[in-house]
Amino acid sequence: MNPLVRTDTPSASPVQLAARMQALVDFYRHVQTERMAGIPLLNPALSVEAVGFEWASPVEEGAEPVAEGVLITPWFMSLLRLPSMNLPHGHRVGCKFVRNFGSERFDFIGAHDPAIGYHETCALFSPMNGFTGQDLARETAQASLALVRPQPEPDAVPPVAAEPLPPRRGFFMARRPDAGASA
């Protein structure tokens, strides 16, 4: 079990994660159609998608767990930290914070919208005009997450018993010791 993923509180359930991700995607789709409509910055080959979100430990003891992953939109791709609950901004909008994200530390900027509450973002790409389609954007997001999230140690595989090497004379004579060659 990954010690960075909290599952011991009801607010960190898979159901809550799915609900928060749906609210996040719905909000940014709304931004795309209402606030960004007609802006040439939008890449028409892309859509809003939440990629690889998982629960991570909160920054402070007793704080709400946060979901961490990558948010793809037609205008940016960012690492994003979203608390498990819709929280007030607490005067943190626009403030920079250095946060652990997987095995790395990044500068995040606080943001808030009543639809999803307080969240923090760290830009990966903006604008998104270099992406030819959603699949490429998704693969890039997944590769970014793979670079920063600790990978589980593979199960130890017992070494294969090596066949004994023939004595040097047998090697040069192309004979094996069990074939009657003497060293």
HELIX and SHEET records of a PDB file:
HELIX    1   1 PRO A   10  ALA A   12  5                                   3    
HELIX    2   2 PRO A   14  HIS A   30  1                                  17    
HELIX    3   3 VAL A   31  ARG A   35  3                                   5    
HELIX    4   4 GLN A  134  VAL A  148  1                                  15    
HELIX    5   5 ARG A  168  PHE A  172  1                                   5    
HELIX    6   6 PRO A  177  ALA A  179  5                                   3    
SHEET    1   A 6 GLU A  49  ALA A  56  0                                        
SHEET    2   A 6 VAL A  66  ILE A  72 -1                                        
SHEET    3   A 6 MET A  77  PRO A  83 -1                                        
SHEET    4   A 6 GLY A 117  PHE A 125 -1                                        
SHEET    5   A 6 GLU A 104  ASP A 113 -1                                        
SHEET    6   A 6 LYS A  96  PHE A 101 -1                                        
END                                                                             
